[in-house]
Amino acid sequence: MLGIGIVGLPNVGKSTLFNAITKAGVEAANYPFATIDKNVGVVAVPDERLVALRKLYTKGTRVPPVVPTTVEFVDIAGLVKGASQGEGLGNQFLANIREVSAIAHVVRCFDDPNILHVAGAVDPLSDIETINTELALADLGSLEKRVERLRRSAKSNKDDAELLEAAEALVARLSDGVPARGSGVDIPKDFNLLTAKPVIYVCNVAEEDAATGNAQVEQVRALADAEGAQLVVISAKLEQELGELSDDEAGEFLAEYGLTEPGLNRLIRSGYEVLGLLTFLTAGEKEVRAWTVTKGSRAPQAAGEIHTDFERGFIRAEVIAWDKLTLAGGTVAAKAKGWVRTEGKEYVVRDGDVMNFLFNV
């Protein structure tokens, strides 16, 4: 499951955003540390392709269930300066961040005298620097301990010698203010560095700026572009209001603000992009379902997402793009047109593929 940790300074809108996208009702209060425990919400990934495919396999009153993929959002309480040294509830929060696959860094890009800012003034770039510094310091702390141990073992262990070289290079880059993900160092997975995780900057703006952004957003965008990071503009307040409306009302509400979809959709797409994920589909009268795999996955690996037996006994896959299947009007018609391909073990799965696996165990 894709896990995205929502981080940021206190009172930037993290919990409001989390409430909106999960409808979980987590407390959102106008003071630091309103979120004491890690809060987790699992939400369905919106995918219009599932709805289109379900129509193909609906027979009278028999409507196949739709099973979307899911994203796990983790609301991590506000970090503060000194978190890496245990300030606030820093150690606990940093441990929670280590468990997620990507970081959604919520940055306050709105002015509101009624909502206090922990630093006394709204300054997006300063806020980002505070969080990034604490994450880097936490990584430095863990790496320096690792270096001490590796220096003792590297003399007699070739693998540890290679790990030592990587650790020392990372310490040097982090000390220069470069996050691990931009260090150019091949990072061993078991280092589990916070600054190695891909980042999505989530600019939380006032409702009237949701469609166009503002000058503060542009400051963050310049930084994101320089880092090669993703950026999503969201009004957490608008998203929360949106969650209380019916689908028809939500469409009209979005249109009033010049938007065509909720911010959650954009955030999920950014999550997929930074983690290198794509979705393939299975469809029939019994079920229409979405599955997530990493980009570059081959057909047997995709089959294994459904069941390990499918991968172990993989023979071949029948594949068609979802839009061609809907255009044909169903599997039988698509096969008659010659649009359904037979692919073997080396086939690289594409986003939106509708796949049927043949296997033997």
Helices and strands as residue ranges (DSSP letters): E 2-7, H 14-22, E 39-44, H 48-56, E 66-67, E 70-75, G 83-85, H 90-98, E 102-108, H 124-153, H 158-175, G 180-182, G 189-191, G 194-196, E 199-204, G 207-209, H 215-227, E 230-234, H 236-242, H 247-256, H 263-275, E 277-283, E 288-294, H 299-306, H 308-312, E 314-321, H 322-328, H 331-336, E 341-343, E 353-359
